[in-house]
Amino acid sequence: MPQGNTPKTHPAKPCVISGKSRTVAPIHQADDQDRALFRIWQIIGDPKRGIEPLLPIGRSTFLAGVKSGKYPAPVKLSERTTAWRKADILAVLESFTTPKER
């Protein structure tokens, strides 16, 4: 393994369902960023779950923006499960915070 790409190891954490300790596999940071996904409720927030929005817009506005090409296209995980690449959403957030040059 090349230097600088040492895997991150995580301590054993109790499982939410069974309460038993489980070992979390090492994660390569580059792999983690490449494969990370956001579900829609993580992007637009969910007050019932106490999740703050990354983009302060409604669900319909976000989905209309996806359809028009303003926001990135989703990844279908299954017939009823859709997600967005973390890198794509972070790029959208970065475009809002970076001043545009004329």
N, C-alpha and C positions, 0 to 999 in steps of 0.2 A: 504494500500500500504506500503511495507517495506521501511524503511528509506534508503536514498541514491538513490532511484529510482523515484525521483520526476519528473514529466513530464516537458519538456521544453515548454514554451509558446512563440509564436512569435507574434509580433505586426501585426495589419492589414496592408496589402500592397495593392497598387492599382493593379488591374488586367491588364495585358498587352493588352488584347483584348478590354474590355469594359471601362477601366479606373476607374471603381468603386472599392471602397475598399472592400476587402474580408478578413475574419478572417481565419487564418491558424490554423488548429487543433493542439492540443498539441502532441508532439512526445516523445515517450520514447526512450532514447538514444540506448538501446540495440536493440529494435525493428528496429530502423532506420538503424543500422549497419547490421542487419541480412537480411533486405529486400532491401538494396540499390543495384542498378544495374548500370552497365556502358553499353552504346551502343558502337559499334565498333569505331565510330568517336571520342568518348571520350578517347578511349584507344590509337589509333594510330594517333590521331590529325586530324584536318581539317583546312588547311590554309585559305580556303574561309570564314570560320566562325571565324577565329582567335583563334582556339583552339590548344594549345600546346599538343604534344603527351606525354602520360605516358610512352609508349614504343617506342623508336625511330626506328621503323621498318615499312615496307610497309604493305598494306592490304593483299596482296597475301602471304607474308612471315608469317604474323600473322595467317592467316587461315590455312596455311600448318602446322604451329606449333600446332594449335588446333587439326588438323586431326591426326598428329603424336603423340599427347599426351604431347608435350612439354609445351603447354599452356592449361589452364583449358577449360573444355567443356562449351558451351553456354547453356542458358535457352531460350527455345522458348516461346515467349509471345503470338504470333499469327502465322499465316501461313507465313507472310512476315516480322515479327519482331523478332529479336534475340538480346539477351543481355547477359552480363557476370556478375556474382556476384562480387560486389565490394571487398569483403573479399578475393576472389580467386585471383583477379588481384593484390591487394595489397600484397598478399603473394608472387606472382611472382616477383614483384618489390623488396620486402624484400630479396628474395633469390639472386637477382643480387647484392644487396648492402652489404649483410652479407658475410664476408670472410669465405670460406669453410675450415673446419678442415681436416687435412690429417690423 
